[in-house]
Amino acid sequence: MNLQPLLDAPLAVQIHVAAVLPAAVLGAYILLDRKGTPRHRLFGKIWMVLMVVTSLSSFFIHGINLFYGFSPIHLLSVFVLVGAWRTISAARAHNIRAHKASVIGMYLGGIVGAGLFTLIPGRIMNAVVFSGGPSWILLLTLVAIVAMFILRQRLGSRRA
């Protein structure tokens, strides 16, 4: 892992990454954690702010210039902004099914899908993750996610 490409990147890219990385981890935690609790609502609000910052910052990133500085990836940003509105509206209306669908769609499309796209050779995050030696942060993130799954399983078996 080599952070230099990210440190050399424009400020919009740095803000984007600074918002999306905690959103990825927090979002996974929220999806695994118990729903409807005060903690779920608090973490959900934080996650939503991180997702909106991630989306808005992407409009200032023009690495792939297909149409006046924008590319199809920017459609995901619009998708996330609309998803944020739908998620909040559904939660306020107590429409849990729509709320859940919006959150899962935002996570899978806005974080997982877009995240995989950033690992294509020639992109900044590809250089960050796959150059400069072992990817300790990536390894630690994977360990944290596995630990969350194990903890969730153990806590779930105690509740039953």
PASEBA-1860 file (N, C-alpha, C; in nm, 3 decimals):
! residues 160
1> MNLQPLLD> 0.085/-0.117/0.000/0.000/0.000/0.000/0.089/0.123/0.000 ~ 0.051/0.219/-0.081/0.127/0.342/-0.095/0.030/0.459/-0.097 ~ 0.032/0.541/0.007/-0.062/0.653/0.017/-0.022/0.774/-0.066 ~ 0.099/0.774/-0.121/0.147/0.891/-0.194/0.056/0.932/-0.310 ~ 0.004/0.838/-0.392/-0.086/0.881/-0.500/-0.209/0.955/-0.447 ~ -0.258/0.913/-0.332/-0.374/0.980/-0.272/-0.334/1.117/-0.216 ~ -0.217/1.126/-0.156/-0.169/1.254/-0.103/-0.141/1.354/-0.214 ~ -0.105/1.304/-0.331/-0.078/1.390/-0.447/-0.205/1.423/-0.526
9> APLAVQIH> -0.315/1.360/-0.492/-0.441/1.377/-0.565/-0.504/1.512/-0.531 ~ -0.595/1.560/-0.616/-0.666/1.685/-0.586/-0.745/1.675/-0.455 ~ -0.773/1.789/-0.395/-0.844/1.795/-0.268/-0.979/1.723/-0.276 ~ -1.050/1.737/-0.387/-1.180/1.672/-0.401/-1.168/1.521/-0.388 ~ -1.062/1.463/-0.442/-1.039/1.319/-0.432/-1.010/1.282/-0.287 ~ -0.930/1.361/-0.220/-0.897/1.333/-0.080/-1.021/1.340/0.009 ~ -1.106/1.441/-0.012/-1.230/1.452/0.064/-1.320/1.332/0.035 ~ -1.328/1.297/-0.092/-1.410/1.184/-0.135/-1.367/1.055/-0.063
17> VAAVLPAA> -1.239/1.026/-0.063/-1.187/0.905/0.000/-1.203/0.912/0.152 ~ -1.181/1.031/0.209/-1.196/1.048/0.354/-1.340/1.025/0.400 ~ -1.436/1.047/0.313/-1.577/1.023/0.347/-1.618/0.880/0.317 ~ -1.571/0.825/0.206/-1.621/0.693/0.164/-1.561/0.578/0.244 ~ -1.438/0.590/0.289/-1.378/0.479/0.365/-1.452/0.453/0.497 ~ -1.476/0.557/0.580/-1.555/0.529/0.700/-1.699/0.491/0.667 ~ -1.753/0.543/0.557/-1.889/0.505/0.517/-1.896/0.357/0.483 ~ -1.792/0.304/0.422/-1.790/0.162/0.386/-1.790/0.074/0.511
25> VLGAYILL> -1.706/0.108/0.607/-1.697/0.028/0.730/-1.823/0.046/0.815 ~ -1.864/0.171/0.835/-1.983/0.198/0.916/-2.108/0.137/0.853 ~ -2.118/0.144/0.721/-2.233/0.087/0.652/-2.240/-0.064/0.671 ~ -2.126/-0.130/0.664/-2.124/-0.276/0.686/-2.169/-0.306/0.829 ~ -2.121/-0.229/0.923/-2.160/-0.249/1.063/-2.311/-0.230/1.081 ~ -2.363/-0.123/1.023/-2.507/-0.094/1.037/-2.590/-0.207/0.976 ~ -2.548/-0.257/0.861/-2.623/-0.365/0.796/-2.622/-0.493/0.879 ~ -2.517/-0.512/0.960/-2.506/-0.632/1.043/-2.569/-0.614/1.180
33> DRKGTPRH> -2.575/-0.492/1.228/-2.621/-0.463/1.363/-2.773/-0.470/1.374 ~ -2.820/-0.470/1.496/-2.963/-0.471/1.525/-3.027/-0.343/1.474 ~ -3.146/-0.353/1.419/-3.214/-0.238/1.358/-3.312/-0.173/1.456 ~ -3.336/-0.043/1.434/-3.438/0.029/1.510/-3.393/0.082/1.644 ~ -3.271/0.055/1.683/-3.221/0.102/1.813/-3.174/0.247/1.801 ~ -3.158/0.316/1.913/-3.100/0.452/1.906/-2.963/0.453/1.839 ~ -2.882/0.348/1.864/-2.750/0.340/1.801/-2.764/0.327/1.650 ~ -2.860/0.247/1.604/-2.884/0.230/1.461/-2.921/0.365/1.398
41> RLFGKIWM> -3.008/0.439/1.464/-3.050/0.569/1.410/-2.934/0.668/1.407 ~ -2.853/0.671/1.515/-2.738/0.763/1.519/-2.636/0.727/1.410 ~ -2.598/0.600/1.406/-2.500/0.557/1.305/-2.555/0.575/1.164 ~ -2.685/0.554/1.148/-2.748/0.575/1.017/-2.739/0.720/0.973 ~ -2.759/0.813/1.065/-2.747/0.956/1.031/-2.603/0.991/0.993 ~ -2.508/0.938/1.069/-2.366/0.963/1.037/-2.333/0.904/0.901 ~ -2.380/0.782/0.876/-2.354/0.717/0.748/-2.414/0.796/0.632 ~ -2.534/0.848/0.654/-2.601/0.924/0.548/-2.522/1.052/0.516
49> VLMVVTSL> -2.472/1.120/0.618/-2.390/1.241/0.595/-2.264/1.203/0.517 ~ -2.200/1.094/0.556/-2.079/1.050/0.485/-2.110/1.017/0.339 ~ -2.224/0.955/0.313/-2.261/0.921/0.176/-2.291/1.046/0.093 ~ -2.357/1.144/0.153/-2.387/1.268/0.080/-2.257/1.343/0.051 ~ -2.166/1.350/0.148/-2.036/1.415/0.125/-1.961/1.341/0.014 ~ -1.964/1.209/0.018/-1.899/1.129/-0.086/-1.957/1.162/-0.223 ~ -2.088/1.167/-0.229/-2.156/1.196/-0.356/-2.124/1.336/-0.407 ~ -2.141/1.434/-0.320/-2.118/1.572/-0.363/-1.973/1.596/-0.403
57> SSFFIHGI> -1.879/1.538/-0.330/-1.738/1.558/-0.365/-1.705/1.497/-0.501 ~ -1.777/1.393/-0.542/-1.748/1.329/-0.670/-1.774/1.422/-0.788 ~ -1.863/1.518/-0.771/-1.893/1.610/-0.881/-1.776/1.705/-0.910 ~ -1.677/1.707/-0.822/-1.558/1.789/-0.843/-1.439/1.705/-0.889 ~ -1.464/1.578/-0.916/-1.360/1.487/-0.965/-1.388/1.462/-1.113 ~ -1.290/1.496/-1.196/-1.312/1.488/-1.341/-1.201/1.409/-1.410 ~ -1.159/1.299/-1.347/-1.053/1.217/-1.405/-1.091/1.151/-1.535 ~ -1.216/1.115/-1.549/-1.266/1.054/-1.672/-1.360/1.158/-1.735
65> NLFYGFSP> -1.313/1.223/-1.839/-1.387/1.334/-1.898/-1.456/1.287/-2.026 ~ -1.579/1.240/-2.012/-1.652/1.195/-2.130/-1.754/1.298/-2.177 ~ -1.807/1.377/-2.082/-1.911/1.474/-2.118/-1.897/1.596/-2.027 ~ -1.828/1.698/-2.074/-1.807/1.822/-1.998/-1.751/1.797/-1.858 ~ -1.655/1.706/-1.849/-1.591/1.677/-1.722/-1.655/1.563/-1.644 ~ -1.767/1.514/-1.692/-1.838/1.409/-1.620/-1.830/1.277/-1.695 ~ -1.862/1.170/-1.624/-1.860/1.036/-1.682/-1.979/0.958/-1.627 ~ -2.001/0.838/-1.679/-2.113/0.757/-1.628/-2.105/0.730/-1.477
73> IHLLSVFV> -1.985/0.729/-1.421/-1.971/0.704/-1.277/-2.043/0.812/-1.195 ~ -2.055/0.932/-1.252/-2.125/1.040/-1.180/-2.275/1.011/-1.167 ~ -2.327/0.922/-1.250/-2.467/0.880/-1.235/-2.488/0.809/-1.101 ~ -2.383/0.739/-1.054/-2.392/0.676/-0.922/-2.408/0.780/-0.813 ~ -2.345/0.895/-0.831/-2.357/1.002/-0.732/-2.500/1.054/-0.726 ~ -2.562/1.068/-0.842/-2.703/1.109/-0.847/-2.789/1.001/-0.782 ~ -2.758/0.875/-0.813/-2.829/0.761/-0.754/-2.820/0.765/-0.602 ~ -2.703/0.795/-0.548/-2.685/0.800/-0.403/-2.762/0.918/-0.342
81> LVGAWRTI> -2.760/1.033/-0.407/-2.834/1.147/-0.355/-2.985/1.121/-0.354 ~ -3.035/1.061/-0.460/-3.177/1.024/-0.465/-3.205/0.916/-0.361 ~ -3.113/0.821/-0.349/-3.128/0.715/-0.249/-3.129/0.768/-0.107 ~ -3.048/0.870/-0.080/-3.047/0.931/0.053/-3.183/0.992/0.084 ~ -3.238/1.063/-0.012/-3.370/1.123/0.007/-3.476/1.015/0.029 ~ -3.472/0.910/-0.053/-3.570/0.800/-0.040/-3.555/0.728/0.094 ~ -3.431/0.707/0.137/-3.405/0.638/0.263/-3.461/0.715/0.381 ~ -3.435/0.844/0.383/-3.484/0.928/0.493/-3.636/0.936/0.490
89> SAARAHNI> -3.692/0.957/0.371/-3.838/0.964/0.357/-3.905/0.835/0.402 ~ -3.849/0.723/0.362/-3.907/0.594/0.399/-3.898/0.571/0.550 ~ -3.786/0.608/0.611/-3.771/0.590/0.756/-3.872/0.676/0.831 ~ -3.888/0.800/0.787/-3.984/0.889/0.853/-4.127/0.840/0.837 ~ -4.157/0.775/0.725/-4.291/0.722/0.700/-4.308/0.582/0.761 ~ -4.204/0.532/0.828/-4.205/0.397/0.887/-4.226/0.289/0.782 ~ -4.179/0.317/0.660/-4.184/0.218/0.552/-4.049/0.144/0.553 ~ -4.040/0.045/0.639/-3.914/-0.024/0.663/-3.865/-0.097/0.537
97> RAHKASVI> -3.956/-0.154/0.462/-3.918/-0.227/0.340/-3.847/-0.133/0.241 ~ -3.905/-0.015/0.216/-3.844/0.081/0.123/-3.714/0.137/0.180 ~ -3.711/0.161/0.311/-3.591/0.211/0.377/-3.476/0.110/0.359 ~ -3.505/-0.015/0.387/-3.405/-0.120/0.375/-3.356/-0.134/0.231 ~ -3.448/-0.133/0.137/-3.411/-0.147/-0.004/-3.323/-0.031/-0.050 ~ -3.355/0.090/-0.006/-3.275/0.207/-0.044/-3.134/0.200/0.013 ~ -3.125/0.162/0.140/-2.993/0.153/0.205/-2.908/0.046/0.139 ~ -2.966/-0.070/0.117/-2.890/-0.179/0.054/-2.847/-0.139/-0.087
105> GMYLGGIV> -2.936/-0.075/-0.161/-2.901/-0.028/-0.295/-2.789/0.073/-0.293 ~ -2.796/0.167/-0.198/-2.690/0.267/-0.187/-2.557/0.202/-0.150 ~ -2.561/0.106/-0.059/-2.438/0.042/-0.016/-2.377/-0.041/-0.128 ~ -2.459/-0.124/-0.191/-2.407/-0.210/-0.297/-2.364/-0.131/-0.420 ~ -2.444/-0.033/-0.461/-2.409/0.045/-0.579/-2.309/0.155/-0.551 ~ -2.334/0.231/-0.445/-2.252/0.348/-0.417/-2.119/0.319/-0.352 ~ -2.110/0.207/-0.281/-1.983/0.174/-0.215/-1.917/0.053/-0.279 ~ -1.987/-0.059/-0.282/-1.925/-0.181/-0.335/-1.899/-0.168/-0.486
113> GAGLFTLI> -2.001/-0.134/-0.563/-1.985/-0.122/-0.708/-1.885/-0.015/-0.747 ~ -1.903/0.105/-0.695/-1.812/0.214/-0.727/-1.671/0.184/-0.674 ~ -1.664/0.120/-0.558/-1.534/0.086/-0.499/-1.456/-0.009/-0.587 ~ -1.524/-0.107/-0.643/-1.457/-0.200/-0.734/-1.408/-0.127/-0.860 ~ -1.487/-0.031/-0.907/-1.449/0.048/-1.024/-1.320/0.126/-0.999 ~ -1.298/0.170/-0.875/-1.178/0.249/-0.845/-1.051/0.166/-0.847 ~ -1.065/0.034/-0.845/-0.947/-0.053/-0.842/-0.897/-0.090/-0.981 ~ -0.961/-0.038/-1.085/-0.917/-0.063/-1.223/-0.779/0.000/-1.242
121> PGRIMNAV> -0.689/-0.070/-1.311/-0.555/-0.013/-1.335/-0.563/0.125/-1.399 ~ -0.478/0.214/-1.350/-0.474/0.351/-1.399/-0.548/0.448/-1.309 ~ -0.628/0.397/-1.215/-0.701/0.482/-1.122/-0.617/0.504/-0.996 ~ -0.644/0.610/-0.925/-0.565/0.647/-0.806/-0.570/0.536/-0.701 ~ -0.688/0.484/-0.672/-0.698/0.384/-0.565/-0.630/0.253/-0.603 ~ -0.618/0.223/-0.731/-0.541/0.107/-0.774/-0.396/0.127/-0.735 ~ -0.344/0.247/-0.759/-0.205/0.277/-0.723/-0.186/0.275/-0.572 ~ -0.285/0.321/-0.498/-0.276/0.323/-0.351/-0.273/0.180/-0.297
129> VFSGGPSW> -0.365/0.098/-0.342/-0.383/-0.035/-0.284/-0.279/-0.135/-0.334 ~ -0.245/-0.130/-0.463/-0.162/-0.235/-0.520/-0.017/-0.197/-0.547 ~ 0.031/-0.087/-0.492/0.172/-0.053/-0.511/0.236/-0.022/-0.376 ~ 0.367/-0.033/-0.371/0.439/0.008/-0.251/0.440/-0.092/-0.138 ~ 0.431/-0.221/-0.168/0.443/-0.319/-0.062/0.310/-0.373/-0.015 ~ 0.312/-0.437/0.103/0.190/-0.504/0.152/0.078/-0.405/0.182 ~ -0.041/-0.449/0.159/-0.158/-0.365/0.182/-0.210/-0.388/0.323 ~ -0.141/-0.330/0.421/-0.177/-0.352/0.562/-0.315/-0.297/0.595
137> ILLLTLVA> -0.349/-0.182/0.542/-0.480/-0.124/0.572/-0.590/-0.212/0.514 ~ -0.569/-0.262/0.394/-0.667/-0.352/0.333/-0.680/-0.479/0.417 ~ -0.568/-0.534/0.460/-0.570/-0.654/0.542/-0.642/-0.628/0.675 ~ -0.612/-0.515/0.740/-0.677/-0.481/0.867/-0.827/-0.460/0.848 ~ -0.867/-0.400/0.736/-1.009/-0.381/0.708/-1.079/-0.516/0.692 ~ -1.018/-0.607/0.620/-1.077/-0.740/0.603/-1.087/-0.813/0.737 ~ -0.984/-0.802/0.820/-0.987/-0.864/0.953/-1.099/-0.804/1.036 ~ -1.117/-0.671/1.029/-1.224/-0.604/1.105/-1.361/-0.651/1.058
145> IVAMFILR> -1.379/-0.667/0.929/-1.508/-0.713/0.876/-1.536/-0.857/0.920 ~ -1.435/-0.943/0.913/-1.452/-1.082/0.958/-1.483/-1.084/1.108 ~ -1.414/-1.000/1.186/-1.440/-0.994/1.330/-1.583/-0.948/1.358 ~ -1.633/-0.854/1.279/-1.772/-0.809/1.297/-1.870/-0.923/1.270 ~ -1.845/-1.002/1.166/-1.933/-1.115/1.136/-1.931/-1.216/1.249 ~ -1.811/-1.247/1.300/-1.799/-1.344/1.410/-1.869/-1.291/1.535 ~ -1.844/-1.165/1.568/-1.908/-1.104/1.685/-2.059/-1.105/1.670 ~ -2.106/-1.074/1.554/-2.251/-1.074/1.528/-2.310/-1.213/1.548
153> QRLGSRRA> -2.238/-1.314/1.500/-2.285/-1.453/1.516/-2.291/-1.492/1.663 ~ -2.188/-1.455/1.739/-2.185/-1.489/1.881/-2.293/-1.416/1.959 ~ -2.311/-1.289/1.930/-2.415/-1.212/2.000/-2.553/-1.262/1.960 ~ -2.568/-1.298/1.834/-2.696/-1.349/1.787/-2.733/-1.480/1.853 ~ -2.635/-1.567/1.876/-2.664/-1.697/1.939/-2.697/-1.678/2.088 ~ -2.647/-1.574/2.151/-2.679/-1.548/2.291/-2.821/-1.496/2.307 ~ -2.868/-1.419/2.209/-3.003/-1.362/2.214/-3.110/-1.467/2.194 ~ -3.075/-1.571/2.116/-3.175/-1.673/2.080/-3.207/-1.767/2.192
END
